[in-house]
Amino acid sequence: MTTVANRADSSEAAVQERIAQLEHDFGDLDDPGNPMGAEQFLAADERGRLLPAAERLLDGFGLNAEFVPRELGGRLDRIDALSRVLRAVFRRDAALGLGYGLNSYMASVIIWADGTPDQRRDTAELLLGGGRMACAYPEPAQGNDFLANRLSARPDGDGYLLSGRKEALNGVASAQSLLLFAHTPGAGEGELSAFLMPGPDSPAGANLGLTPRRRTVGIRGCAVQGLEFDGHHVTREMLVGAAGAGARLAERAFPLTRSTGLSMALGCADTALRTTTAFARSHRSRSRASLHTARTRTALVDAFTDLLICDCVSLVATRSVHLLPGESRTLGAVAKYLLPTVLNEAIYDLSIVLGAESYARTGSYGIFQKAARDLPMIGLGSAGTAASRAVIIAQLLWLPELPASCGAEAPAALFRPFDADLPPYRREELVPAPEGDALLASLAHSARYASVVSGPLGEALAEAAAALTEQLRGLLDSCAALTDHPAGRPVSPRAYAMADRYALIAAGAACLGVWRHQRGTGGFLADPAWVAMALTRIAGRLDQSAARPLPLGEERLLTELLHRFDDARSYDLYATAIGS
């Protein structure tokens, strides 16, 4: 079908229109009469498949156009907008978001940056026509590849012979196009090359060797299989970029892929919080799970605060691709490193409120258990936690070279969720070397604004901002000591704990920046309550003695949480109307 969503328009109004269209088409997740309600998604999950009605809906919406650049006929222009659109999908089913959406996006970003004109055109035509892609990214040295499986391609006449085995690829059987990375001995540079080749669901790829499907605990609707090659011929025209340049291509794509997947996953966490809120509201005042108990109120407010923190990190990570390309690699790594931990801990705390119902696979609260199983799977992948931590540690080693201010302050647009005026991301250029750490540089400036807020929440905000600034000073001193070690020796194990501190301080700076640049707007994000709660939680993670209750802040956030529940609005920075 043709809808308003098919227009290639990157304005904020157009983005909100597309999200509203998708939410309207999906309908109310809690409506038992909805053919795309929770019961239907749970039944499809039990069968280990994606919900066919939902796939047809996304076909009609033209979701693949979100992954195709505007100049090639699609709607991809703002990375943060892409993540927001996909949250509507992840809110219903993370497997649908991964299997239908994220897979094709992760494969195509390499083609937009380094493919030939023919490869770009063919890939755009495939996606805009409803086709799907799959990819097998190379594993960074510090990554998650416990299977240590890889592909190799040796020259053979006018092409290469591809051999080896790659396990656990998502949606590979239904892909018409594959992006693979293979070691090409003698090719030079990193000796890793990228190939764009026909997938198993195309006539030219029908004879590819698929391994049996693997069962997974989460995202059970995703068909996870492997590929096995034994001298499979690929032509030189299938090379993406130069031979041996594969590692560089993958590294350049990571800022685009690290932050987007976890930003989309906020939709999954949103559903878990909404389900727990419904459970708490259904219980009478004398029940331990009711909203009248402090434990339940605290769990709900803490989870809401964590979602806001995570969205602030997602915002600066996705927008940095446009505004701070030299720092996007580090900020993407912060998102990939921090968000899985924060979100999974929030889900665990919510499960305590639900009690036995957190294990239910059907019924009114069954969707919580699915979200709890799916969410940890989203953070997996080639550029996982270990690889992201390595990127952060590299930033720590570089920080002592900066002035005490950490360089120039981040631009205001980095922190403005609804600002569509972003420079285009230059996909064809290498990510430049960073010139500073603009997010950390913004912390001192934002803290000064926090210090003049009046009232009890203002005092708490100023105190938490000051504590965060002091933590940054201590981190910079530790970084100087970290670099003082003999060349060629491994970095001190202290660097792992310092990576945690850096990620949390960056998250606090992101929250302060969002609040600072919303001051005077009169909306929820201009209220110091949420940022005081966010910074207090972050300060408590950095130093348990800094944790303190904020009854007034908790009261305001609980009021906002219940208002959004009643009004069917999302628990992120955007308060998006859902299911209507």
Stockholm file with secondary structure:
# STOCKHOLM 1.0

chainA/1-580         MTTVANRADSSEAAVQERIAQLEHDFGDLDDPGNPMGAEQFLAADERGRLLPAAERLLDGFGLNAEFVPRELGGRLDRIDALSRVLRAVFRRDAALGLGYGLNSYMASVIIWADGTPDQRRDTAELLLGGGRMACAYPEPAQGNDFLANRLSARPDGDGYLLSGRKEALNGVASAQSLLLFAHTPGAGEGELSAFLMPGPDSPAGANLGLTPRRRTVGIRGCAVQGLEFDGHHVTREMLVGAAGAGARLAERAFPLTRSTGLSMALGCADTALRTTTAFARSHRSRSRASLHTARTRTALVDAFTDLLICDCVSLVATRSVHLLPGESRTLGAVAKYLLPTVLNEAIYDLSIVLGAESYARTGSYGIFQKAARDLPMIGLGSAGTAASRAVIIAQLLWLPELPASCGAEAPAALFRPFDADLPPYRREELVPAPEGDALLASLAHSARYASVVSGPLGEALAEAAAALTEQLRGLLDSCAALTDHPAGRPVSPRAYAMADRYALIAAGAACLGVWRHQRGTGGFLADPAWVAMALTRIAGRLDQSAARPLPLGEERLLTELLHRFDDARSYDLYATAIGS
#=GR chainA/1-580 SS CCCGGGSCCCSHHHHHHHHHHHHHHHCCTTCTTCTTSHHHHHHHHHTTSCCHHHHHHHHHHTGGGGGSBGGGTSCBCCHHHHHHHHHHHHTTCHHHIIIIIIHHHHHHHHHHHHCCHHHHHHHHHHHHTTCCEEEECCCCTTSCCTTCCCEEEEEETTEEEEEEEEEEEETGGGCSEEEEEEECTTSCTTCEEEEEEECTTSGGGTTCEECCCBCCSSCTTSCEEEEEEEEEEEEGGGEESSTTBHHHHHHHHHHHHHHHHHHHTHHHHHHHHHHHHHHHHTSCTTSTTSTTSHHHHHHHHHHHHHHHHHHHHHHHHHHHHHHCTTTHHHHHHHHHHHHHHHHHHHHHHHHHHHGGGGGCSSSTTHHHHHHHHHHHHHTCSTTCHHHHHHHHHHHHHHGGGSCTTCSSCCCGGGGCTTCCCCCCCCTTSCCCCCCCCHHHHHHHHHHHHHTTCCHHHHHHHHHHHHHHHHHHHHHHHHHHHHTCSCTTSCCCTHHHHHHHHHHHHHHHHHHHHHHHTTTTSCSGGGSHHHHHHHHHHHHHHHCGGGCCCCHHHHHHHHHHHHHHHHHTBCSSSSCCBCCC
#=GC SS_cons         CCCGGGSCCCSHHHHHHHHHHHHHHHCCTTCTTCTTSHHHHHHHHHTTSCCHHHHHHHHHHTGGGGGSBGGGTSCBCCHHHHHHHHHHHHTTCHHHIIIIIIHHHHHHHHHHHHCCHHHHHHHHHHHHTTCCEEEECCCCTTSCCTTCCCEEEEEETTEEEEEEEEEEEETGGGCSEEEEEEECTTSCTTCEEEEEEECTTSGGGTTCEECCCBCCSSCTTSCEEEEEEEEEEEEGGGEESSTTBHHHHHHHHHHHHHHHHHHHTHHHHHHHHHHHHHHHHTSCTTSTTSTTSHHHHHHHHHHHHHHHHHHHHHHHHHHHHHHCTTTHHHHHHHHHHHHHHHHHHHHHHHHHHHGGGGGCSSSTTHHHHHHHHHHHHHTCSTTCHHHHHHHHHHHHHHGGGSCTTCSSCCCGGGGCTTCCCCCCCCTTSCCCCCCCCHHHHHHHHHHHHHTTCCHHHHHHHHHHHHHHHHHHHHHHHHHHHHTCSCTTSCCCTHHHHHHHHHHHHHHHHHHHHHHHTTTTSCSGGGSHHHHHHHHHHHHHHHCGGGCCCCHHHHHHHHHHHHHHHHHTBCSSSSCCBCCC
//
